[in-house]
Amino acid sequence: MIKVTLKKSLIGTLPAQKATAQSLGLTKIGKSIVLEENAAVAGKIKVLSHLVTVETVEKA
């Protein structure tokens, strides 16, 4: 499991980056979401790598 947190604003980003953030559920700065780690999520995180932080969390 990984925890993804939006750290920077989406203002001024490309429309594709905004859509990717919305598909992950990241709408506001500081919002976090815990996701399963897979190839699709890894690709989305790569697109937003300059806007998010990623942490590994244990499955509860």
MMTF fields as JSON, N, C-alpha, C and O atoms, coordinates in Angstrom:
{
  "mmtfVersion": "1.0.0",
  "mmtfProducer": "UNKNOWN",
  "numBonds": 239,
  "numAtoms": 240,
  "numGroups": 60,
  "numChains": 1,
  "numModels": 1,
  "chainsPerModel": [1],
  "groupsPerChain": [60],
  "chainIdList": ["A"],
  "bondAtomList": [4, 2, 8, 6, 12, 10, 16, 14, 20, 18, 24, 22, 28, 26, 32, 30, 36, 34, 40, 38, 44, 42, 48, 46, 52, 50, 56, 54, 60, 58, 64, 62, 68, 66, 72, 70, 76, 74, 80, 78, 84, 82, 88, 86, 92, 90, 96, 94, 100, 98, 104, 102, 108, 106, 112, 110, 116, 114, 120, 118, 124, 122, 128, 126, 132, 130, 136, 134, 140, 138, 144, 142, 148, 146, 152, 150, 156, 154, 160, 158, 164, 162, 168, 166, 172, 170, 176, 174, 180, 178, 184, 182, 188, 186, 192, 190, 196, 194, 200, 198, 204, 202, 208, 206, 212, 210, 216, 214, 220, 218, 224, 222, 228, 226, 232, 230, 236, 234],
  "bondOrderList": [1, 1, 1, 1, 1, 1, 1, 1, 1, 1, 1, 1, 1, 1, 1, 1, 1, 1, 1, 1, 1, 1, 1, 1, 1, 1, 1, 1, 1, 1, 1, 1, 1, 1, 1, 1, 1, 1, 1, 1, 1, 1, 1, 1, 1, 1, 1, 1, 1, 1, 1, 1, 1, 1, 1, 1, 1, 1, 1],
  "groupList": [{"groupName": "MET", "atomNameList": ["N", "CA", "C", "O"], "elementList": ["N", "C", "C", "O"], "formalChargeList": [0, 0, 0, 0], "bondAtomList": [1, 0, 2, 1, 3, 2], "bondOrderList": [1, 1, 2], "singleLetterCode": "M", "chemCompType": "L-PEPTIDE LINKING"}, {"groupName": "ILE", "atomNameList": ["N", "CA", "C", "O"], "elementList": ["N", "C", "C", "O"], "formalChargeList": [0, 0, 0, 0], "bondAtomList": [1, 0, 2, 1, 3, 2], "bondOrderList": [1, 1, 2], "singleLetterCode": "I", "chemCompType": "L-PEPTIDE LINKING"}, {"groupName": "LYS", "atomNameList": ["N", "CA", "C", "O"], "elementList": ["N", "C", "C", "O"], "formalChargeList": [0, 0, 0, 0], "bondAtomList": [1, 0, 2, 1, 3, 2], "bondOrderList": [1, 1, 2], "singleLetterCode": "K", "chemCompType": "L-PEPTIDE LINKING"}, {"groupName": "VAL", "atomNameList": ["N", "CA", "C", "O"], "elementList": ["N", "C", "C", "O"], "formalChargeList": [0, 0, 0, 0], "bondAtomList": [1, 0, 2, 1, 3, 2], "bondOrderList": [1, 1, 2], "singleLetterCode": "V", "chemCompType": "L-PEPTIDE LINKING"}, {"groupName": "THR", "atomNameList": ["N", "CA", "C", "O"], "elementList": ["N", "C", "C", "O"], "formalChargeList": [0, 0, 0, 0], "bondAtomList": [1, 0, 2, 1, 3, 2], "bondOrderList": [1, 1, 2], "singleLetterCode": "T", "chemCompType": "L-PEPTIDE LINKING"}, {"groupName": "LEU", "atomNameList": ["N", "CA", "C", "O"], "elementList": ["N", "C", "C", "O"], "formalChargeList": [0, 0, 0, 0], "bondAtomList": [1, 0, 2, 1, 3, 2], "bondOrderList": [1, 1, 2], "singleLetterCode": "L", "chemCompType": "L-PEPTIDE LINKING"}, {"groupName": "SER", "atomNameList": ["N", "CA", "C", "O"], "elementList": ["N", "C", "C", "O"], "formalChargeList": [0, 0, 0, 0], "bondAtomList": [1, 0, 2, 1, 3, 2], "bondOrderList": [1, 1, 2], "singleLetterCode": "S", "chemCompType": "L-PEPTIDE LINKING"}, {"groupName": "GLY", "atomNameList": ["N", "CA", "C", "O"], "elementList": ["N", "C", "C", "O"], "formalChargeList": [0, 0, 0, 0], "bondAtomList": [1, 0, 2, 1, 3, 2], "bondOrderList": [1, 1, 2], "singleLetterCode": "G", "chemCompType": "PEPTIDE LINKING"}, {"groupName": "PRO", "atomNameList": ["N", "CA", "C", "O"], "elementList": ["N", "C", "C", "O"], "formalChargeList": [0, 0, 0, 0], "bondAtomList": [1, 0, 2, 1, 3, 2], "bondOrderList": [1, 1, 2], "singleLetterCode": "P", "chemCompType": "L-PEPTIDE LINKING"}, {"groupName": "ALA", "atomNameList": ["N", "CA", "C", "O"], "elementList": ["N", "C", "C", "O"], "formalChargeList": [0, 0, 0, 0], "bondAtomList": [1, 0, 2, 1, 3, 2], "bondOrderList": [1, 1, 2], "singleLetterCode": "A", "chemCompType": "L-PEPTIDE LINKING"}, {"groupName": "GLN", "atomNameList": ["N", "CA", "C", "O"], "elementList": ["N", "C", "C", "O"], "formalChargeList": [0, 0, 0, 0], "bondAtomList": [1, 0, 2, 1, 3, 2], "bondOrderList": [1, 1, 2], "singleLetterCode": "Q", "chemCompType": "L-PEPTIDE LINKING"}, {"groupName": "GLU", "atomNameList": ["N", "CA", "C", "O"], "elementList": ["N", "C", "C", "O"], "formalChargeList": [0, 0, 0, 0], "bondAtomList": [1, 0, 2, 1, 3, 2], "bondOrderList": [1, 1, 2], "singleLetterCode": "E", "chemCompType": "L-PEPTIDE LINKING"}, {"groupName": "ASN", "atomNameList": ["N", "CA", "C", "O"], "elementList": ["N", "C", "C", "O"], "formalChargeList": [0, 0, 0, 0], "bondAtomList": [1, 0, 2, 1, 3, 2], "bondOrderList": [1, 1, 2], "singleLetterCode": "N", "chemCompType": "L-PEPTIDE LINKING"}, {"groupName": "HIS", "atomNameList": ["N", "CA", "C", "O"], "elementList": ["N", "C", "C", "O"], "formalChargeList": [0, 0, 0, 0], "bondAtomList": [1, 0, 2, 1, 3, 2], "bondOrderList": [1, 1, 2], "singleLetterCode": "H", "chemCompType": "L-PEPTIDE LINKING"}],
  "groupTypeList": [0, 1, 2, 3, 4, 5, 2, 2, 6, 5, 1, 7, 4, 5, 8, 9, 10, 2, 9, 4, 9, 10, 6, 5, 7, 5, 4, 2, 1, 7, 2, 6, 1, 3, 5, 11, 11, 12, 9, 9, 3, 9, 7, 2, 1, 2, 3, 5, 6, 13, 5, 3, 4, 3, 11, 4, 3, 11, 2, 9],
  "groupIdList": [1, 2, 3, 4, 5, 6, 7, 8, 9, 10, 11, 12, 13, 14, 15, 16, 17, 18, 19, 20, 21, 22, 23, 24, 25, 26, 27, 28, 29, 30, 31, 32, 33, 34, 35, 36, 37, 38, 39, 40, 41, 42, 43, 44, 45, 46, 47, 48, 49, 50, 51, 52, 53, 54, 55, 56, 57, 58, 59, 60],
  "secStructList": [7, 3, 3, 3, 3, 3, 7, 1, 7, 7, 6, 6, 1, 7, 2, 2, 2, 2, 2, 2, 2, 2, 2, 2, 6, 7, 7, 1, 6, 6, 7, 3, 3, 3, 3, 7, 7, 7, 2, 2, 2, 2, 2, 2, 2, 2, 2, 6, 6, 6, 6, 3, 3, 3, 3, 3, 7, 7, 7, 7],
  "xCoordList": [0.85, 0.0, 0.9, 1.957, 0.457, 1.196, 0.248, -0.932, 0.802, 0.044, 0.572, 1.761, -0.327, 0.031, -0.592, -1.79, 0.208, -0.255, 0.057, 1.186, -0.945, -0.744, -0.074, -0.632, 1.116, 1.888, 1.927, 2.178, 1.685, 1.728, 0.426, -0.3, 0.142, -1.098, -1.144, -0.119, -2.364, -2.582, -2.763, -2.902, -2.762, -2.894, -1.674, -0.534, -1.924, -0.839, -0.311, 0.606, -0.871, -0.419, -1.179, -2.186, -0.705, -1.344, -2.689, -2.862, -3.632, -4.944, -4.852, -5.638, -3.899, -3.727, -3.278, -3.675, -2.449, -2.001, -3.151, -3.265, -3.995, -5.166, -6.1, -6.623, -6.306, -7.175, -6.591, -7.331, -5.286, -4.634, -4.79, -5.08, -4.602, -4.775, -6.203, -6.436, -7.156, -8.56, -8.882, -9.673, -8.286, -8.534, -7.976, -8.474, -6.94, -6.397, -7.185, -7.023, -8.027, -8.797, -8.11, -8.477, -7.116, -6.372, -6.931, -6.695, -7.671, -8.33, -7.814, -7.879, -7.304, -6.814, -5.41, -5.02, -4.665, -3.328, -3.444, -4.273, -2.613, -2.611, -3.488, -3.419, -4.31, -5.179, -4.343, -3.485, -4.612, -3.885, -4.856, -6.032, -4.346, -5.137, -4.216, -3.063, -4.737, -3.979, -4.455, -5.651, -3.502, -3.813, -3.007, -1.947, -3.537, -2.768, -1.643, -1.82, -0.518, 0.614, 0.534, 0.646, 0.342, 0.325, 0.861, 1.212, 0.919, 1.52, 0.728, 1.322, -0.595, -1.417, -1.2, -1.053, -1.181, -0.971, 0.446, 0.654, 1.416, 2.806, 2.952, 3.693, 2.26, 2.308, 1.689, 2.207, 0.572, -0.078, 0.806, 0.885, 1.468, 2.362, 3.552, 4.022, 4.034, 5.161, 4.785, 5.604, 3.543, 3.063, 3.022, 3.281, 2.697, 2.538, 3.709, 3.576, 4.836, 5.942, 6.423, 6.902, 6.307, 6.765, 5.716, 5.992, 4.518, 3.436, 3.065, 2.366, 3.517, 3.081, 4.264, 5.405, 3.947, 4.907, 4.292, 3.072, 5.148, 4.696, 5.358, 6.571, 4.55, 5.051, 4.531, 3.43, 5.318, 4.855, 4.188, 4.742, 3.008, 2.301, 1.96, 1.806, 1.848, 1.515, 0.024, -0.758, -0.356, -1.779, -2.345, -1.797, -3.444, -4.016, -5.088, -5.675],
  "yCoordList": [-1.172, 0.0, 1.24, 1.263, 2.25, 3.506, 4.659, 4.634, 5.659, 6.87, 7.988, 8.303, 8.585, 9.659, 10.943, 10.981, 11.997, 13.288, 14.376, 14.479, 15.189, 16.318, 17.444, 17.933, 17.853, 18.864, 20.212, 21.229, 20.243, 21.505, 21.696, 20.737, 22.935, 23.289, 22.758, 22.595, 22.493, 22.062, 23.24, 23.047, 24.466, 25.651, 25.745, 25.661, 25.916, 26.057, 24.743, 24.739, 23.623, 22.344, 22.003, 22.633, 21.037, 20.594, 19.939, 19.354, 20.024, 19.395, 17.897, 17.369, 17.216, 15.784, 15.524, 14.528, 16.42, 16.264, 16.513, 15.825, 17.479, 17.737, 16.533, 16.141, 15.951, 14.782, 13.584, 12.816, 13.426, 12.332, 12.498, 11.529, 13.714, 13.97, 13.698, 13.125, 14.105, 13.873, 12.379, 11.915, 11.629, 10.192, 9.476, 8.419, 10.052, 9.494, 9.958, 9.402, 10.961, 11.483, 12.619, 12.951, 13.226, 14.338, 15.642, 15.991, 16.358, 17.575, 18.834, 19.917, 18.711, 19.871, 19.605, 18.458, 20.676, 20.553, 19.954, 20.383, 18.966, 18.324, 17.086, 16.346, 16.846, 15.668, 14.425, 14.426, 13.367, 12.109, 10.988, 11.037, 9.987, 8.811, 7.598, 7.659, 6.502, 5.257, 4.342, 4.089, 3.849, 3.048, 1.759, 1.663, 0.768, -0.444, -0.095, 0.73, -0.713, -0.444, -1.366, -2.584, -0.79, -1.554, -0.678, 0.482, -1.238, -0.525, 0.715, 1.737, 0.648, 1.792, 2.965, 4.104, 2.691, 3.748, 4.304, 5.51, 3.431, 3.887, 4.84, 5.819, 4.571, 5.457, 6.803, 7.832, 6.806, 8.064, 8.881, 10.102, 8.224, 8.919, 9.508, 10.595, 8.81, 9.316, 10.612, 11.527, 10.698, 11.91, 13.078, 14.218, 12.8, 13.848, 13.91, 14.493, 13.327, 13.19, 14.514, 14.539, 15.612, 16.903, 17.586, 18.639, 17.002, 17.607, 16.811, 17.326, 15.577, 14.697, 14.132, 14.138, 13.643, 12.839, 11.459, 11.315, 10.451, 9.078, 8.423, 8.529, 7.739, 7.012, 5.588, 5.339, 4.663, 3.288, 3.119, 3.525, 2.525, 2.269, 0.787, 0.118, 0.296, -1.108, -1.295, -0.415, -2.448, -2.781, -2.961, -3.708, -2.273, -2.34, -3.395, -3.585],
  "zCoordList": [0.0, 0.0, 0.0, 0.63, -0.711, -0.739, -0.442, -0.79, 0.207, 0.531, -0.35, -0.327, -1.13, -2.056, -1.534, -1.251, -1.404, -0.898, -1.91, -2.39, -2.236, -3.143, -2.358, -1.376, -2.787, -2.065, -2.758, -2.111, -4.061, -4.792, -5.559, -5.82, -5.915, -6.587, -8.014, -8.676, -8.462, -9.843, -10.795, -12.003, -10.255, -11.101, -12.015, -11.558, -13.291, -14.253, -14.792, -15.614, -14.344, -14.87, -16.149, -16.472, -16.843, -18.082, -17.785, -16.716, -18.696, -18.481, -18.187, -17.401, -18.813, -18.565, -17.126, -16.522, -16.577, -15.197, -14.228, -13.213, -14.527, -13.686, -13.694, -12.651, -14.864, -14.984, -14.236, -13.621, -14.286, -13.583, -12.078, -11.376, -11.575, -10.149, -9.719, -8.655, -10.535, -10.208, -10.217, -9.395, -11.127, -11.18, -9.956, -9.569, -9.347, -8.11, -6.888, -5.802, -7.052, -5.93, -5.215, -4.088, -5.846, -5.246, -5.792, -6.949, -4.961, -5.425, -4.745, -5.325, -3.531, -2.791, -2.265, -2.049, -2.063, -1.499, -0.104, 0.698, 0.178, 1.486, 1.566, 2.548, 0.555, 0.564, 0.275, -0.608, 1.038, 0.883, 0.562, 0.922, -0.114, -0.421, -0.366, -0.793, 0.164, 0.253, -0.868, -1.013, -1.66, -2.84, -2.847, -2.229, -3.564, -3.831, -4.8, -5.697, -4.619, -5.501, -6.715, -6.58, -7.891, -9.139, -10.266, -10.052, -11.451, -12.581, -12.973, -13.318, -12.928, -13.315, -12.373, -12.816, -11.081, -10.089, -10.198, -10.061, -10.442, -10.587, -11.765, -11.675, -12.865, -14.02, -13.737, -14.171, -13.002, -12.643, -11.713, -11.848, -10.775, -9.85, -10.61, -10.273, -11.616, -12.41, -13.121, -13.215, -13.628, -14.296, -13.323, -13.707, -12.065, -11.048, -10.069, -8.993, -10.417, -9.47, -8.881, -7.747, -9.626, -9.133, -8.25, -7.674, -8.135, -7.352, -6.104, -5.232, -6.008, -4.923, -4.15, -4.613, -2.952, -2.195, -2.013, -1.927, -1.955, -1.86, -0.659, -0.473, 0.163, 1.322, 1.267, 0.775, 1.769, 1.886, 3.245, 4.266, 3.258, 4.516, 4.581, 3.559, 5.8, 5.994, 5.896, 6.255, 5.409, 5.293, 6.69, 7.501, 6.966, 8.313, 8.409, 9.475]
}
